[in-house]
Amino acid sequence: MALQTRAARAWSLATEMAIPQSFIQELINRTDVVEVVGRYVPLKKGGANYMGLCPFHGEKSPSFSVSPTKQFFHCFGCGKNGNAIGFLMEHGGMSFIEAVKDLAQSYGLQVPEDDADPAERQRAQQQRQRQATLNEVLEKAGESYRKHLKTSPQAIDYLKGRGLSGEVAKQFGLGYAPDGWRNLASVFSDYQDALLVESGLVISHEESGEEDKRYDRFRDRIMFPIRNVKGECIGFGGRVLGDGTPKYLNSPETPVFSKGRELYGLFEARTALREAGYVLVTEGYMDVVALAQLGFPNAVATLGTACTTDHVQKLFRFTDSVVFSFDGDAAGRRAARKALDGALPFASDTRNVKFLFLPAEHDPDSFVRAHGTDAFARMVSDATPLSRFVMEVAREGCDLDSAEGRSLLAAQAKPLWLAMPDGVLKTQMLNELANAVGIGQHELQRLWLASTPSGTPSFNPSTKPAQKSGFASTGPWTRTGNNKRPPPLGINLRSKAPSRHDRALQILFADMQQWDGLSAHQHHLLLEMPAPYGELMAWLNQQWLENGVQPLAGLREGLRGHSLEAVVSRLIDDALADIDSDAGELQSIMLALEKDQLSQEIDSLTRRMASDPLAYERIKQLNGRLAVLKKAPLV
Ligand SMILES: [Zn+2]
């Protein structure tokens, strides 16, 4: 079983492939965001856009709009916006790389892998195919388990006895593996297929030297399909019906299933997490299903392992608030301690981590049934905050009346404190710990940091992966640090009403078709606009010459890392709801630009009239043209 060390994790991040920006742009240009969002959110055509209920905040009437022209989604309620990749990251919980791969696969594109040699690429390709096949095998087994549940009164009675409705059982895809050694032989045509062993469905005793004795791993058990964040079946949990052992049995580690990374119920809970505003991490799949039945659909569970940093990282892609729930016994306390270790590297100032300890005789299911949903909701809101739990753990076994006891506290607190990301919370913790130890805050910090080897800064996964792959975690826009650079001089960031230049930029980026419709002279006028607008128009012109008309989302990808990205970010990303133009608005702007240009030229010629004999004739010409323009109707 692969134990992921910090070093291994850092290494895997460092070797993560770099995807060329041009590929991302092409991918976005080929993608249909309406189709991608439509996989998750029912959409209805309304005018030029598609509308639906926002998946990022709870609402009754649709304010979530998806634009086929711009290739963006935008919510007028909560302000969330982005392109297809951003949607898969925000709603599907995928990492950037996962989202790119997912889209590339749906649109038949091969993700270029810069650093990989052909053999490596082929190996990766084979692995992907094998994983897809394993998912299919597991899916097929799951279907057969569901069929068996319908015809197994004792299994149905068991679920009813646990208070579960047919609806919830269906939502989680619950099934039943009947008693008997080779039931799957009637599901799969070849019971000897190596895939059945590799998927963990069948156990083989081949290696013992005897003839191959195979049998089903899951027998006479309620089956809980375990899905990844894409909804694919990657394994099963099985709960025995009677008194057999083990009570709970999970799929073994396979190429598609890793207990240290997967959380039961995350796929099913993903929308509820946003509505509830937090995720509840429980200890078992029965808790998750029962809580969903009882009005807490925002619960997930680890799969018979302690909560790891990988688990926590995954959860923080869906929500900023995590509540770990534990049974109130010694085992629960130990599990909580491990979850604390998993969570500390992510305890940034904007996140909230709490620990809920149930009374010793209860699990979440029995607690809600005994005391009601309100009482449980109160338990959640009164749960122990991470900062207090750190103090409790640090104090454990310390006699604070003695210098030795206070020193022990410092020793126990040090690794916890060092694991936290820098921020106000970490500074406050230092203050509190220093008070408990009885020395000054700066003295404690000096002692702790002095004994940490320099050159190996504390691992901070909440920011490091984002930097390694070139993306900040705050959203689809902020992929590079470049947009943090100060805007060029002369741009007034405070100004609210967009200028004529602002509008020209917004209109042409939002609907590049309009650039296509302008004359060469008009293009020239736009290229002549003052900095930074002229430069951005030149960039747009270059895109037009190279790639033709593109949706805004594609242009936006092409601008990543450009020195003027900040300008576009302010004028377009921040004003996505207001950049659409009426027919003719661009023509009015073009007219005004031409008039300005004529007036300027006339002014400059007038100043030269004394020395330039041709100036007078030219001024007469230009005035004639200006008079025509002034008569032109303003649309
Ligand atoms: Zn919204």
Boltz pocket constraint, residues with backbone or C-beta under 6 A from the ligand:
constraints:
  - pocket:
      binder: B
      contacts: [[A, 54], [A, 55], [A, 56], [A, 57], [A, 64], [A, 75], [A, 76], [A, 77], [A, 78], [A, 79], [A, 80]]
      max_distance: 6.0
